[in-house]
Amino acid sequence: MCLAIPAEVVELQENDMIRVRVGESDTYLSASAMLLPELPNVGDYLIVHAGFALHTLSHEEARLTLDSLREMAAALHAEEQTIRNQHERL
């Protein structure tokens, strides 16, 4: 299964290549924009898979997606902590 995380365009490169920042992390990737109907601009958000930008997101879609991913991560962390605490009591 693949999880699509919004990636922000940080640099336009030669030959329809772009550099993106994945989510809010310090992870950067180069991807091809050749599958998009038009080239993105710096600051646009995209869905990137297997080295290709597949879809452009609005800033609102990207924000909502990143907020949802943060909430899921926090819930998972809380559940893991609860399980650890239960195991420590045994």
C-alpha positions as CSV (number, residue, x, y, z in Angstrom):
1,M,0.0,0.0,0.0
2,C,1.2,3.5,-0.8
3,L,0.4,6.6,1.3
4,A,0.3,9.8,-0.7
5,I,1.7,12.8,1.2
6,P,1.5,16.3,-0.3
7,A,4.8,17.5,-1.5
8,E,5.6,21.2,-2.0
9,V,7.4,22.4,-5.1
10,V,10.6,24.1,-4.0
11,E,12.5,24.3,-7.3
12,L,11.8,24.0,-11.0
13,Q,14.6,22.2,-12.8
14,E,15.5,21.5,-16.4
15,N,13.6,19.0,-18.6
16,D,10.3,19.2,-16.7
17,M,12.0,18.0,-13.5
18,I,11.1,19.5,-10.1
19,R,12.4,19.4,-6.6
20,V,9.8,18.9,-3.9
21,R,9.7,18.9,-0.1
22,V,7.7,15.9,1.3
23,G,5.0,17.0,3.8
24,E,6.6,19.1,6.5
25,S,9.7,17.0,6.7
26,D,13.3,17.6,5.8
27,T,13.0,15.1,2.9
28,Y,13.4,16.4,-0.6
29,L,12.9,14.5,-3.8
30,S,13.4,15.2,-7.5
31,A,10.4,14.2,-9.6
32,S,9.2,14.5,-13.2
33,A,6.3,16.9,-14.0
34,M,5.8,15.4,-17.5
35,L,2.5,13.8,-16.5
36,L,0.9,17.0,-15.3
37,P,-1.3,19.0,-17.7
38,E,0.8,22.1,-17.0
39,L,4.0,22.7,-15.1
40,P,3.6,23.6,-11.5
41,N,4.9,26.8,-9.8
42,V,7.2,27.0,-6.8
43,G,4.9,26.7,-3.7
44,D,2.4,24.4,-5.4
45,Y,1.5,21.1,-3.7
46,L,1.6,17.9,-5.6
47,I,1.0,14.2,-5.2
48,V,4.2,12.4,-6.3
49,H,4.5,8.6,-6.8
50,A,7.4,6.6,-8.2
51,G,9.3,9.7,-9.3
52,F,6.3,11.3,-11.1
53,A,4.1,14.2,-10.1
54,L,0.6,12.8,-10.6
55,H,-1.8,15.5,-9.3
56,T,-1.8,19.1,-8.2
57,L,-3.4,20.0,-4.9
58,S,-4.8,23.3,-3.7
59,H,-3.1,24.7,-0.6
60,E,-6.3,23.9,1.3
61,E,-6.3,20.3,0.2
62,A,-2.7,19.9,1.2
63,R,-3.3,21.5,4.6
64,L,-6.3,19.3,5.3
65,T,-4.4,16.2,4.3
66,L,-1.3,17.1,6.4
67,D,-3.6,17.9,9.4
68,S,-5.3,14.5,9.0
69,L,-1.9,12.7,8.8
70,R,-0.7,14.5,11.9
71,E,-3.9,13.5,13.8
72,M,-3.5,9.9,12.7
73,A,0.1,9.8,13.8
74,A,-0.8,11.3,17.2
75,A,-3.6,8.7,17.7
76,L,-1.2,5.9,16.8
77,H,1.4,7.2,19.1
78,A,-1.1,7.4,22.0
79,E,-2.3,3.9,21.3
80,E,1.2,2.5,21.3
81,Q,1.9,4.3,24.5
82,T,-1.2,2.8,26.1
83,I,-0.1,-0.7,25.0
84,R,3.4,-0.2,26.4
85,N,2.0,0.9,29.7
86,Q,-0.3,-2.1,29.8
87,H,2.6,-4.5,29.1
88,E,4.7,-2.8,31.8
89,R,2.0,-3.5,34.4
90,L,2.1,-7.2,33.5
